[in-house]
Amino acid sequence: MNQFGRCRIGSEIFGSSISSRHVKSSFILAKFMTESGDIDCYPGQVQYFFTHAVNLPDGLSEHNLAFIRWYKPAESSNIRYHFRVRDDEICNVELCGTEFYPESRDCIIPVHHILGRFIPTKY
């Protein structure tokens, strides 16, 4: 397995926690489709990037993946969506906790699921 501290996706470079130089760009939002077809975004911190190769009948297939620790949401929706406007119609700031979910298979995602970055701050 080849491990990397950063990954270029389009014109953006995303960092990881194993690369001290790029830790600030390791906080990401990833998008996933739910069973109902809606798309949800989840905040997390990239621990590292890696490539995975699989021998298929058609030949070798290589994938770029990320190992991500996912943040737990804030305790209640009143805190999580504290900055909502017009009775829940608009909320461009979402607060999450400082703790991570336990590591699981959900921590490994294809890099094309990364939507963008977020800026962590204490509130």
C-alpha positions as CSV (number, residue, x, y, z in Angstrom):
1,M,0.0,0.0,0.0
2,N,1.3,3.4,-1.0
3,Q,0.5,6.1,1.6
4,F,0.5,9.8,0.8
5,G,0.3,13.0,3.0
6,R,-1.6,15.0,0.4
7,C,-3.7,14.6,-2.7
8,R,-4.5,16.9,-5.6
9,I,-8.1,16.9,-6.7
10,G,-8.7,19.2,-9.6
11,S,-6.9,22.4,-8.7
12,E,-7.1,21.9,-5.0
13,I,-4.5,20.2,-2.8
14,F,-5.9,18.4,0.2
15,G,-3.7,17.5,3.2
16,S,-3.8,14.9,5.9
17,S,-2.8,14.6,9.5
18,I,0.3,12.6,8.7
19,S,1.8,15.6,6.9
20,S,2.4,18.3,9.4
21,R,2.9,20.8,6.6
22,H,-0.6,20.2,5.3
23,V,-2.7,19.6,8.4
24,K,-4.7,22.8,7.9
25,S,-6.1,21.5,4.6
26,S,-7.0,18.1,6.0
27,F,-10.5,19.1,7.3
28,I,-12.9,18.1,4.6
29,L,-16.6,17.7,3.8
30,A,-17.6,14.5,1.9
31,K,-20.8,13.8,0.1
32,F,-22.8,10.6,0.2
33,M,-26.2,9.6,-1.2
34,T,-28.6,8.3,1.3
35,E,-31.0,5.4,0.7
36,S,-33.8,7.9,-0.1
37,G,-31.6,9.5,-2.8
38,D,-30.8,12.7,-0.9
39,I,-27.2,13.9,-0.7
40,D,-25.7,14.6,2.7
41,C,-22.4,16.1,3.6
42,Y,-20.3,14.9,6.5
43,P,-17.3,16.6,8.2
44,G,-14.1,14.7,8.8
45,Q,-10.3,14.9,9.0
46,V,-8.2,13.1,6.4
47,Q,-5.6,10.9,8.2
48,Y,-3.9,9.8,5.0
49,F,-4.4,9.1,1.3
50,F,-3.5,5.7,-0.3
51,T,-3.8,3.8,-3.5
52,H,-5.3,0.3,-3.7
53,A,-4.8,-2.0,-6.7
54,V,-7.1,-4.9,-7.6
55,N,-6.5,-7.6,-10.2
56,L,-9.7,-8.0,-12.1
57,P,-10.4,-10.2,-15.2
58,D,-10.0,-7.0,-17.4
59,G,-6.6,-6.2,-15.8
60,L,-5.2,-4.2,-12.9
61,S,-7.5,-1.5,-11.5
62,E,-6.0,1.1,-9.2
63,H,-8.1,3.4,-6.9
64,N,-7.2,6.5,-4.9
65,L,-8.7,6.4,-1.5
66,A,-8.7,8.4,1.7
67,F,-8.8,7.3,5.4
68,I,-10.9,9.8,7.2
69,R,-12.0,10.2,10.9
70,W,-15.6,11.5,11.0
71,Y,-16.7,14.1,13.4
72,K,-19.7,13.4,15.6
73,P,-22.5,16.0,15.2
74,A,-23.4,18.5,18.0
75,E,-25.6,17.1,20.7
76,S,-28.9,18.7,19.5
77,S,-30.2,20.3,16.3
78,N,-30.6,23.6,18.1
79,I,-26.8,23.7,18.7
80,R,-25.9,22.1,15.3
81,Y,-27.9,24.6,13.3
82,H,-27.4,27.6,15.7
83,F,-26.9,30.1,12.8
84,R,-30.1,29.2,10.9
85,V,-32.1,32.0,9.2
86,R,-35.8,32.3,8.5
87,D,-37.1,29.4,10.6
88,D,-34.8,26.6,9.3
89,E,-35.0,27.6,5.6
90,I,-31.3,28.5,5.4
91,C,-28.2,27.5,7.4
92,N,-24.8,28.0,6.0
93,V,-22.9,27.1,9.2
94,E,-23.2,23.7,10.8
95,L,-21.6,23.1,14.2
96,C,-20.2,19.7,15.0
97,G,-18.5,18.2,18.1
98,T,-14.8,17.7,18.7
99,E,-15.0,13.9,19.1
100,F,-14.7,11.4,16.3
101,Y,-16.8,8.3,15.6
102,P,-14.9,5.1,16.2
103,E,-12.8,3.8,13.3
104,S,-14.7,1.5,10.9
105,R,-14.9,0.6,7.3
106,D,-16.8,3.8,6.7
107,C,-13.5,5.7,7.3
108,I,-12.3,4.6,3.8
109,I,-13.7,6.5,0.9
110,P,-12.8,7.2,-2.7
111,V,-11.2,10.6,-3.1
112,H,-13.9,11.7,-5.6
113,H,-16.4,11.8,-2.6
114,I,-14.5,14.8,-1.2
115,L,-16.6,17.9,-1.8
116,G,-14.4,20.6,-0.3
117,R,-12.8,21.9,2.9
118,F,-14.1,23.4,6.1
119,I,-12.4,25.6,8.6
120,P,-12.4,24.2,12.2
121,T,-12.7,26.7,15.0
122,K,-13.7,26.7,18.7
123,Y,-17.2,28.1,19.4
